[in-house]
């Protein structure tokens, strides 16, 4: 049989009775902690006019947006059957099921409320946040690989992996593809641009760059990812991930054009 054997890593780091610490949870926590640290650093380095309390509020609101938006998005788009059978399944986050697109919407709403409370420009907050979001995406996709979930389509490439939940068939390790593109590559691009004063000072440019890059990379990587069984394909070839990512690409391009025009 072709393909590499899946390195069966337990999704649980350790457990004490009914309490278990999972890699997926750690990925979220590390991603949030990294964003907190770097936003605090950039506040001082680039004189963004944010206090320590402001940054704490931003992280708190963003975390709520990620959790509530991510879970709501998943249950409404992918888990409606579970929700109809048992409405309390919404709160069973430890069983998996978080939507990135739902999380994005949740964070946008949460940060808008936070900016209004702080009387601070909304896009200036999202600009600095978007630079470091790819760290969390990178860690989250690695956790998807460890969890043996969101694997790719069948393939004959030499680096194909035989995932247990994928029927031990050789498949694209699409979680790693996404970790490298939506995570690592996107982080490098955003960081390089963010360090350029002419780009950093364009209000909304970094936010637009993040959205357009994510939309492009996600739509591209969906070509290797196995669609969710309950969703399948739309129009024979298009996945739900691509449908949801296209508006992000368009919105991102709009914000970039807007930022450039307003800076003239």
N, C-alpha and C positions, 0 to 999 in steps of 0.2 A: 504494500500500500504506500502510495506517495504521500508526501507531506511530513512535517515535523510533529513529533508527539507534543501534546499540550503539557506544559510544565505545571502540573496540578498544584497550585498554591492555594491554601485555604483562604477563603475570603474573610475569615475571622482571625484576627491577630491573637487574641486571647479572650477567654470568657470566665466569668465568676458567677456560677449559678445561672440565672436567666439573663444576666447582663453580659453582653458581648461587644467587644470593640472590633469594628470591621474596617478593612482597608478603605472602603468607599467613604465612610464617615471621616476617617483620617484625611483623605484627599480633600474633602470639603473644608475641614478645619485648617489644614495647612495652606490651602489656597486663600482663605479669608485672612489668616494670620499674615501671609506674605503681602497681600494687598494693604493691610493695615500698616505694616512696617514701611513699605515703599511710599505709600501716600504721605505718611508722616514725614519721611525723609524729604520727599519732593516739596512738601509744604514749606520747609525751611530753605531748601536749596534754590527753589525758583520763586520764593516769596509769593505764594499763592493766596496769602491773606486768610488762612484757615488756622484756627486754634486747635490745641490738643482735644478739647471737648467737641469741636466741630467734626474732627476726623472720627472720633468715637461715635458720634451720632450717625455719620455717614455709613460706617461699617455696620452699626446696629440695624439701621433701616435697610441697607443692602442685603444683609443676612436674612431679615424677615422676607424681603422681596424674593430672594432666591428660593427659600423654602416654600413659602405659600404659593408663589407664582409657578415654580417648577412642579410642585405636586398637583396644583389645580390644572395646569396645562396638560400634564400627563393623564390625569383621570378623565378630563373632558375629551381629549383627542384619542388616547390609546386604551384607556381603562374604563370606558363607560359601562361595560357589562359588569365589571366588578363593583362599580359604584351603585348600579341599580340593584344588584343582589344584596349588597351590604354597604350601606352608606358610611359605616364606621371604617371601611377599608381605606378611606381617604387618609386616615391618620396612621396607617400601617406603613410608614416610610421605610422601616427596617426591612421590608420585603421587596424593596426596590421600586423604581418607577418615578423618575424625575425628568421633566422635559426642559431642555435647554431653552427652547423658544418661549415656553411659559415662564421660565426664570428670568429671561430678558425683559418680558413685559412686566413681571412683578418688580424687578429692580428699577425699571423706568418710572413706574408709579411711585415706588417707595422713595426714590431719590428726588423726584419732583416734589413730594410732600416735605422731604427733609430740606430741600433748597428753599422752599417757601417759608418753612419755619425759621431757617437761618438767615433769610433775606439775602441769599447768595445766588449767583448765576447758575442755573441748572446745568448748562452745557459745560461750564468750567469744571463742575464736579464730575460729570460723566467723562470728560476728556482725560483727567488724571486716573480715574478708575479703569477706563477701558485699556490703558496701557498694560495693566497688571492682571486683568481678567484671564488672559491666556495661560497664566501659571496654573490657575485652578482648572482650566479646561484640560491642560496637559496631564495633571495629576488625576483628574476624573476619568480620562480615557484609559490611563494605565490601570485604574481600579476596575473599569469595565472589563479589561483583559483578564485581570485576576479573578473577577466574578464569573468568567466564562459566559459573557453576555454581549449582545450587539456585535456578534462576529460577522464576517463577510460572506460573500457568495462563493460557491465552489470554484476552484481553479486548479491549474496544473503548475503554477509557478513554484520554483524550488523552495521558497520560504513559506509555502502554505502551511497552515497549522490545523491539526485534527482536534477540534474542540469536542469535549464530551457531550455537551448539550446540543451540539450541531451534528450529532450522529456519527462522530469520528470520521467525517468526510473532510478532505483537504480543502480548506477555505482561506480566503484572504484574511490576515489579521488586521481587519479594518480599524479596530480600536487603536492600534499602533500607528496606522496611517494618519488617523485623525489627531492623535497625540502629537505627531511630528509637524503636521500642517496647521491645524486649528490652534495648537498649543505652542510648540517651540518656534516654528518659523514665523508665525504671526506675532509672537512676543518680540522676536528679534527685530522685525520690521517696524513695529510700533515704537519700540524703545529707541531705535536709531532716529526715527522721525521726531519723537518727543524731545529728544536732546537738541534738536535744531530750534533755536529761538524763533525763527520766522514761521515755523510750523506750529510750535507750541503756543504762540500768541494768537493764532487764528482760531477764534472761538468756535468749537464744534468740529474742527478738522479731525482731531484724533478720534472722536466718537464716530464720525463718518467713516474714517479709515478702518476702524475696528469692525463696524457693521458690514461694510462692503467686502472686506477680506474674509470675514467669517462666512458670509453668504456665499462667496465664490468658492472657498475651500470646502465648505460643507456640501454644496451642490456637486462639486467634483468628486469628493470622497464617497458620496452616496452611490456612485457607479460601482463601487467595490463592496458596499455594505448590503447585507441581506435585509430586505424590507421586513418590518414587523409582520408576523403571521396574520394578525387580525386586520391589517391594513392592506397588504399586498401592493400592487402597482396601480397607478392611475394613468389612463390613456396608454396602457400597455407597457410604458417604459419609465414613467415618472413616479418617484417615491414621495411619501408624505414629507420627509425631511427636505426634499428639494422644493416642494410647494411652499413650505413654511419659511425656507431660507431666501427665496426670491425677493419677497418684500423687504427683507433686511438689506439685501444688495442694493435695491433701488433707493431705499431710505438713506443708506450710507453714501451713495453717490450724490444724492441731493444735498446732504449735509456738507460734503466736501466742496461742492460747487458754491453753496451758500457761504461757507466760511471764506473761500477765496474772494468772492465778490464783495463781501462786507469789509474785507481787510484792505480793499483798494481805496 
